[in-house]
Amino acid sequence: MALFDETMTPEIGAGVALTAAMILLPRVAPNVGGPLRSIVKAGLTLFLESETELDGELINSLVETTMKELTSALSGPGPEDEKQQAAHATIRHFKHKARTRARQWGWDDADRSTRYHRHLRKLHRAVAHKRDRTSGPTARALDNVAGTITEDW
């Protein structure tokens, strides 16, 4: 029973129940099978679209927060090497959060990798955009930071 409790999460339980209903319902009530199949398919499509949209919003939020931290670290007082260290720490924190989210929400290894790389690409674009709009030491520091955003899953 403990094995069942550990492996039967609510998501898996709902999937098993839905699959059983899809298999048994056409046999029990043959006239309901077609319309129900269409309803379930539409529901799953909406679910996947909303999950993708939510994922994008979470990535945007994390990128915005990271960019604020980077800007603060690079524009604050202190020697350039300390600013660079703070910026690199911010990138490491971002990567940790991105990996955690990818592991938590990814369906399999390929999906986890795709989600992680989506985070990195979004951050890289934001850093490049900020770098293009600035000049001087801040632009050079952002250029250095952009080089550390590698896709290292």
Secondary structure, DSSP 8 states (H G I E B T S, - for coil): -HHHHHH--HHHHHHHHHHHHHHHHHHH-TTTHHHHHHHHHHHHHHHHHHHHHHHHHHHHHHHHHHHHHHHHHHHSSS-HHHHHHHHHHHHHHHHHHHHHHHHHH-SSHHHHHHHHHHHHHHHHHHHHHHHHH--THHHHHHHHHHHH-----
